[in-house]
Amino acid sequence: MARRHIEEEKENHERWLISYADMVTMLLCLCVLLFALSQVNQKKFD
């Protein structure tokens, strides 16, 4: 007789970490974008 070992799928309690990491990544991209746009050409400004 062959025994079947049925593994129950474990609950992923750290699912929030993926969403949090995505949010932090988007926030970092926004800050880099705003910094890049804030660089003013001094000759044109004068």
C-alpha positions as CSV (number, residue, x, y, z in Angstrom):
1,M,0.0,0.0,0.0
2,A,1.3,3.4,-1.0
3,R,0.8,6.2,1.4
4,R,0.1,9.6,0.1
5,H,1.6,12.6,1.9
6,I,-0.6,15.6,1.4
7,E,1.1,18.7,2.4
8,E,-1.2,21.5,3.4
9,E,-0.4,24.9,1.9
10,K,1.1,27.2,4.5
11,E,-0.5,30.6,5.0
12,N,1.8,33.4,4.0
13,H,1.7,35.8,6.9
14,E,4.3,38.1,5.3
15,R,2.2,39.0,2.3
16,W,2.1,42.6,3.5
17,L,5.9,42.8,3.0
18,I,5.6,42.7,-0.8
19,S,3.1,45.5,-0.9
20,Y,5.2,47.6,1.5
21,A,8.4,47.0,-0.6
22,D,6.5,48.1,-3.7
23,M,5.3,51.2,-2.0
24,V,8.8,52.1,-0.8
25,T,10.2,51.5,-4.2
26,M,7.6,53.8,-5.8
27,L,8.3,56.5,-3.2
28,L,12.1,56.3,-3.9
29,C,11.4,56.6,-7.7
30,L,9.2,59.6,-7.0
31,C,11.9,61.3,-5.0
32,V,14.6,60.6,-7.6
33,L,12.3,62.0,-10.3
34,L,11.5,65.1,-8.3
35,F,15.2,65.7,-7.6
36,A,16.1,65.2,-11.3
37,L,13.4,67.8,-12.3
38,S,14.6,70.3,-9.7
39,Q,18.0,70.8,-11.3
40,V,17.9,74.3,-12.8
41,N,20.3,75.5,-15.5
42,Q,22.0,78.5,-13.9
43,K,22.6,80.3,-17.3
44,K,18.9,80.1,-18.3
45,F,17.9,81.2,-14.8
46,D,20.0,84.3,-15.0
